[in-house]
Amino acid sequence: MNVSRFMRGVSAAVLALGLVAGSAVNASAEGFAISTLSARGGAFGGGPASGMVGRADDASAVAYNPAGLTQIPGTQVMAGLAAVALNLDVETESGHWMSNSHQVWPIPHGYLSHQLNDKFWFGVGMFTRWGLGHSYPDNWGAQATQMPTNLLKSITLLTSTINPTIAYKLNDVWSVAAGVNYTWGYLSLNQQFNAPTMGAQADIRIHSENGHAFGYNLALHAKFNDQWSAGLTYRSHERLKFNGSSRVRGNALGEMLVLGGGKLGNTRGKATLVLPDVITLGAAYKPTDRLSFEADVAYTVWSRWRSLNVDFFGTNPVTNQPYTGIHQQKNWRDTWAFSLSAEYWMYDWLALRAGIMYETSPLNGEAYHDYFIPTNGRIQASVGLGMKYEDWTLDFAYIHMHERETPLIDHHDGAFETLKGKFGNGYDHTFCLTLGYKF
């Protein structure tokens, strides 16, 4: 076999996977963060406290702690896919229930690590760190109230990140790494205006072109001895900038009322989505060759997301005034995540894995909650298997995520009252598979 040709083929296939497959889902971490970056990391609890910061001993270390790449001799490739099934229920103040379950979202990932010499390693990963996707039944506001409403119908945030990185081995204990992130994505919003007593209805759709953002990451790893190791990582914030357009479609009265509101219309616009910094610390303990434990803590700077601002260009044909756009205060607070995980190699070819993760809520009081993101703190429990055959590895994970009930959503959108309600105890199921090969 021509190894160099095979390597180029594998690398191209993994790169193509990352380039063509964006992902949208509200799962695995608070806000709109996604941390199902590999099956092994998912089996250790998932989320930002992944159980892979101290271990960091396979090619997925590019995403978890790239300084750990110095533990991987030769060349390794990994690629896989996670599938997330959501179940989110909304209960209105009047007792009306709506469900947006039965949604399944794919989350691909791919990694390559290569040892350049005794001191330097190169790694690259294609994965999804941010995403959001859920929808509500058609005209769900009108089903629950006869008051005029302007409510979210669906939201989709698709992103992909490519992360090349270099790791350097300082000595037998310490390693460092640095890399750059390039993230691109797509944002779509669909709102529905309903005034049942007036017979007015309109759909408002906002679609973006691809947005782009750059960031960087720094990492540190220490392998103190055969039993103890630790890691520290920092990923910078990113500003994902979008250009796009909005469109209003409905009956004549519905269009007139929406356009007369001055916020939305058939026009072009722009928006910026701030993606937060993440700092993660992990320590791993390996009492025997077959058994290891890890404890992680992660700090996510969600306070950078102060507001949602969508600015539109042009003049409203009804009011003859410039469009005011969408400006919603969020004022989120920073979150903490904690995890514990274990791995046991029952046989030389079979490992058993388990983990648990708890993450605090970014909500900063009830006044800033909305139907965009059903978030209020969560717990994740996971199990998984790892298998080896010669130079091949196959990892599988199942993650169950439970979201806490949210406060009552009770504020206004201009002249229209937001439907009073709350998210019930939501949950999702994640299944993840990763295939790896060592050269």
C-alpha positions in Angstrom: 0.0 0.0 0.0 1.2 3.5 -0.8 0.9 5.0 2.7 1.4 8.6 1.7 -1.4 8.3 -0.9 -3.7 6.6 1.6 -3.0 9.4 4.1 -3.9 12.0 1.6 -7.1 10.2 0.8 -8.1 9.9 4.5 -7.2 13.5 5.2 -9.3 14.7 2.2 -12.2 12.6 3.2 -12.2 13.9 6.8 -11.8 17.4 5.6 -14.8 17.0 3.2 -16.8 15.7 6.1 -16.1 18.8 8.1 -16.7 21.2 5.2 -20.0 19.9 3.9 -21.8 19.0 7.2 -22.8 21.7 9.5 -24.9 20.8 12.6 -27.7 22.4 14.5 -29.0 21.3 17.8 -29.4 22.6 21.4 -27.6 19.8 23.2 -24.6 18.7 25.2 -23.8 22.1 26.7 -25.5 25.2 28.0 -26.7 28.0 25.8 -26.1 27.1 22.2 -22.7 25.3 22.8 -22.2 21.7 21.6 -19.6 19.5 23.1 -20.3 16.1 21.6 -16.9 16.1 19.9 -16.1 12.4 19.9 -17.6 9.2 21.2 -15.0 8.7 23.8 -15.3 12.3 25.2 -19.1 11.8 25.1 -18.9 8.6 27.1 -17.0 10.6 29.8 -20.0 13.0 30.3 -19.9 15.2 27.3 -20.3 19.0 27.7 -17.4 21.4 28.2 -16.0 19.4 31.1 -15.3 16.5 28.8 -13.2 14.1 30.8 -10.5 14.4 28.0 -8.5 17.4 29.2 -6.2 15.4 31.5 -6.3 12.1 29.4 -5.9 13.8 26.0 -4.3 10.6 24.5 -6.0 10.2 21.1 -6.4 12.4 18.0 -9.5 14.0 19.4 -7.2 15.9 21.8 -7.2 18.5 19.0 -10.6 19.5 20.3 -10.2 18.7 24.0 -6.6 19.5 24.8 -4.2 19.7 21.9 -1.1 19.8 24.2 -1.9 16.1 24.8 -1.0 15.3 21.2 2.6 14.8 22.3 1.4 11.5 23.9 0.4 10.0 20.5 3.3 8.5 18.5 3.2 8.4 14.7 0.0 9.3 12.9 -3.7 8.8 13.9 -6.9 9.7 12.1 -10.4 9.6 13.6 -13.9 10.4 12.2 -17.4 9.9 13.5 -20.9 11.1 13.9 -23.3 11.9 16.7 -27.1 11.9 16.4 -29.1 13.9 18.9 -32.9 13.4 19.5 -34.6 16.3 21.3 -37.7 16.4 23.5 -38.7 19.9 24.6 -42.2 20.8 25.9 -43.7 24.2 26.5 -46.5 24.8 29.0 -48.4 28.0 28.7 -49.8 29.9 31.7 -53.3 28.7 30.7 -52.2 25.0 30.9 -51.8 24.4 27.1 -49.0 22.0 26.2 -46.9 22.0 23.1 -44.1 19.6 22.1 -41.2 20.0 19.7 -39.9 16.5 20.1 -39.0 14.0 17.3 -36.2 16.1 16.0 -32.9 14.4 15.2 -29.8 16.4 14.4 -26.4 15.0 13.0 -23.1 16.3 14.5 -20.0 15.1 12.5 -16.4 15.3 13.7 -13.0 14.4 12.2 -9.3 14.6 13.5 -5.8 14.0 12.3 -2.6 14.0 14.5 0.9 13.6 13.2 4.2 13.4 15.0 6.7 15.6 13.1 9.7 14.8 15.3 10.7 14.2 18.9 9.5 17.7 19.9 6.7 18.8 17.5 3.3 17.4 16.7 0.7 18.7 14.3 -3.0 18.2 14.6 -6.2 19.4 12.8 -9.8 18.9 13.6 -13.2 19.5 12.0 -16.0 19.6 14.4 -19.1 21.5 15.6 -18.8 23.7 18.8 -22.0 25.8 18.3 -25.4 25.0 17.1 -29.1 25.4 17.8 -32.2 24.0 16.3 -35.8 23.6 17.3 -39.2 24.4 16.1 -42.8 24.8 17.3 -46.1 23.7 15.9 -47.6 25.9 13.2 -49.6 28.8 14.6 -48.9 27.6 18.1 -49.5 31.0 19.7 -53.0 31.2 18.2 -53.8 27.7 19.6 -53.0 28.9 23.2 -54.3 32.5 23.2 -56.6 34.8 21.3 -54.2 37.8 22.1 -52.0 39.1 19.3 -48.6 37.4 19.4 -45.4 37.6 17.5 -43.7 34.3 18.4 -40.8 32.2 17.3 -41.7 29.4 14.9 -38.3 27.9 14.4 -34.6 28.7 14.8 -31.6 27.0 13.1 -27.9 27.8 13.7 -25.5 25.7 11.7 -21.8 26.0 12.3 -18.5 24.1 11.5 -15.0 24.8 12.9 -11.6 23.8 11.5 -8.8 23.9 14.0 -5.2 23.4 13.0 -2.8 23.3 15.9 0.9 22.7 16.9 2.0 20.9 20.0 5.5 21.2 21.5 7.0 18.8 24.1 9.0 20.9 26.5 10.3 17.9 28.5 9.1 14.5 29.7 6.5 16.2 31.9 5.2 19.4 30.2 3.8 20.0 26.8 2.2 23.1 25.3 0.1 23.8 22.2 -1.4 26.7 20.2 -3.8 26.8 17.3 -6.3 28.9 15.3 -10.0 28.4 14.8 -11.9 29.3 11.7 -15.7 29.0 12.2 -18.3 29.5 9.5 -22.1 29.1 9.9 -25.6 29.9 8.9 -28.5 31.4 10.9 -32.2 31.2 10.1 -35.2 32.6 12.1 -38.9 32.1 11.4 -41.4 34.0 13.5 -45.2 34.0 13.2 -47.5 36.9 13.8 -51.1 36.1 14.7 -54.0 38.3 15.7 -56.9 35.7 15.8 -59.7 38.1 16.6 -58.7 40.3 13.7 -58.0 37.5 11.2 -54.4 38.7 10.7 -51.5 36.4 10.1 -48.0 36.7 8.7 -44.8 34.7 8.6 -41.5 36.5 9.1 -38.4 34.7 7.8 -34.8 35.8 8.3 -32.1 33.9 6.5 -28.4 34.6 6.5 -25.6 33.9 4.1 -22.5 32.2 5.6 -21.1 34.0 8.5 -17.4 33.8 9.5 -15.3 34.1 12.6 -11.7 33.6 13.7 -10.3 32.6 17.2 -7.4 30.9 18.8 -6.7 28.3 21.4 -3.9 27.7 23.9 -3.3 24.5 25.9 -1.0 23.0 28.6 -0.6 19.3 29.5 1.5 17.6 32.2 2.2 13.9 32.5 3.7 13.8 36.0 4.2 10.0 36.1 2.4 6.8 34.9 -0.5 7.6 37.3 -1.1 11.3 37.3 -1.7 13.8 34.4 -3.4 17.1 34.1 -4.4 19.7 31.5 -5.5 23.3 31.1 -7.1 24.8 27.9 -8.3 28.1 26.7 -10.4 28.8 23.7 -11.0 32.4 22.8 -14.3 34.1 22.0 -15.3 34.5 18.4 -17.6 37.1 16.6 -19.6 35.3 14.0 -20.9 38.0 11.6 -23.8 37.4 9.2 -25.3 39.2 6.3 -28.8 38.1 5.1 -32.3 39.1 4.3 -35.8 39.2 5.8 -39.1 38.5 4.2 -42.7 39.0 5.4 -45.5 36.9 3.9 -49.1 36.7 5.0 -52.6 38.0 4.4 -53.0 41.7 3.6 -53.9 42.8 7.2 -51.1 40.6 8.7 -48.4 42.1 6.4 -49.6 45.6 7.0 -49.5 45.2 10.8 -46.0 43.6 10.8 -44.6 46.2 8.4 -46.3 48.9 10.3 -44.4 47.8 13.4 -41.3 49.1 11.8 -38.9 46.2 12.8 -39.1 43.7 10.0 -39.7 43.8 6.3 -38.6 42.7 2.9 -35.0 44.0 3.1 -31.4 43.2 3.7 -29.7 43.1 7.1 -26.8 42.1 9.2 -26.2 40.5 12.7 -23.3 39.5 14.9 -23.3 36.5 17.2 -20.7 36.4 20.0 -19.4 33.0 20.8 -17.9 32.8 24.3 -14.5 32.0 25.7 -14.1 28.6 27.4 -11.5 27.6 30.0 -11.2 24.0 31.1 -9.0 22.3 33.8 -8.8 18.6 34.2 -6.8 16.0 36.3 -6.6 12.3 35.5 -5.6 9.5 37.8 -4.6 6.0 36.6 -4.2 3.6 39.5 -3.6 0.6 37.2 -2.9 0.0 33.5 -6.6 -0.8 33.0 -8.4 1.8 35.1 -8.4 5.6 35.0 -10.5 8.4 36.4 -10.7 12.1 35.6 -12.3 15.2 37.1 -12.9 18.3 35.0 -14.1 21.8 35.6 -15.0 24.3 32.8 -15.8 28.0 32.9 -17.7 29.5 29.9 -17.8 33.3 29.5 -21.5 33.6 28.4 -21.5 37.1 29.8 -20.1 38.2 26.4 -23.6 37.6 24.9 -25.2 40.8 26.0 -27.8 41.2 23.4 -29.3 39.9 20.1 -29.0 42.6 17.5 -30.3 42.3 13.9 -30.1 45.5 11.9 -32.0 46.0 8.7 -31.2 48.3 5.8 -33.7 50.5 3.9 -36.9 52.3 4.6 -40.2 50.9 5.8 -42.7 51.4 2.9 -45.6 51.7 5.4 -44.1 54.2 7.9 -41.5 55.8 5.5 -39.0 55.4 8.4 -35.8 53.4 8.6 -36.3 49.8 9.9 -35.5 49.5 13.6 -34.4 45.9 13.4 -34.4 43.4 16.3 -32.7 44.4 19.6 -33.2 42.1 22.5 -31.2 42.2 25.7 -29.8 38.9 26.9 -27.4 39.8 29.7 -26.4 36.1 30.3 -24.0 35.2 33.1 -21.0 32.9 33.0 -21.5 29.2 33.7 -19.6 26.4 35.4 -19.5 22.8 34.4 -18.2 19.9 36.5 -17.7 16.3 35.5 -16.4 12.9 36.8 -15.5 10.0 34.5 -14.1 6.5 34.6 -12.6 4.1 32.0 -11.9 0.4 32.6 -10.3 -1.9 30.0 -12.0 -5.2 30.8 -10.0 -6.9 28.2 -7.2 -5.8 25.9 -9.7 -5.1 23.2 -12.7 -3.8 25.2 -13.1 -0.7 27.5 -16.1 0.3 29.6 -16.7 4.0 30.1 -19.0 6.2 32.1 -19.4 9.8 33.2 -21.6 12.5 34.7 -21.6 16.2 34.1 -23.5 19.1 35.7 -23.6 22.6 34.3 -25.1 25.8 35.8 -27.6 28.1 34.0 -26.5 31.2 32.0 -29.9 32.8 32.7 -29.5 36.1 34.6 -33.0 36.5 36.0 -36.4 35.8 34.5 -36.6 39.0 32.5 -34.1 37.8 29.9 -35.5 34.4 29.2 -37.3 33.7 25.9 -38.4 30.9 23.5 -35.1 31.0 21.5 -33.0 28.8 23.8 -34.6 26.3 26.3 -31.8 26.6 28.8 -31.7 26.7 32.6 -29.0 24.3 33.8 -28.6 20.6 33.0 -27.3 17.3 34.1 -25.8 14.7 31.7 -25.1 11.0 32.3 -23.3 8.9 29.8 -22.0 5.4 29.1 -19.8 4.0 26.4 -17.6 1.3 24.9 -14.2 1.3 23.3 -12.9 -1.5 21.1 -9.5 -2.2 19.6 -8.5 -4.4 16.7 -4.9 -4.2 15.6 -4.5 -0.6 14.5 -8.2 0.2 14.5 -10.4 1.7 17.2 -14.1 1.9 17.5 -15.8 4.0 20.2 -19.5 4.2 21.1 -21.3 6.5 23.5 -24.8 7.2 24.8 -25.6 10.5 26.6 -28.8 11.3 28.4 -29.3 15.0 29.1 -31.9 16.4 31.5 -32.7 20.1 31.4 -34.2 21.9 34.4 -37.6 23.6 34.1 -37.3 27.3 33.1 -38.9 30.3 34.8 -42.1 31.8 33.3 -41.5 33.7 30.1 -43.4 36.9 30.5 -42.3 40.0 28.6 -43.4 42.0 25.6 -42.3 42.4 22.0 -43.3 46.0 21.2 -47.1 46.2 21.1 -47.5 42.5 21.1 -47.5 40.4 24.2 -45.3 37.4 24.3 -47.2 34.2 25.1 -46.7 33.5 28.8 -45.2 30.0 29.3 -42.2 28.0 30.3 -40.2 25.0 29.1 -40.9 21.9 31.1 -38.2 19.4 32.1 -36.6 18.7 28.7 -34.3 15.9 27.8 -32.4 14.5 24.8 -30.7 11.3 23.7 -27.4 11.4 22.0 -25.7 8.4 20.2 -22.2 8.8 19.0 -19.8 6.6 17.0 -16.1 7.3 16.2 -13.8 5.2 14.1 -10.0 5.6 14.4 -6.8 4.2 12.7 -3.2 4.4 13.8 -0.4 4.4 11.2 
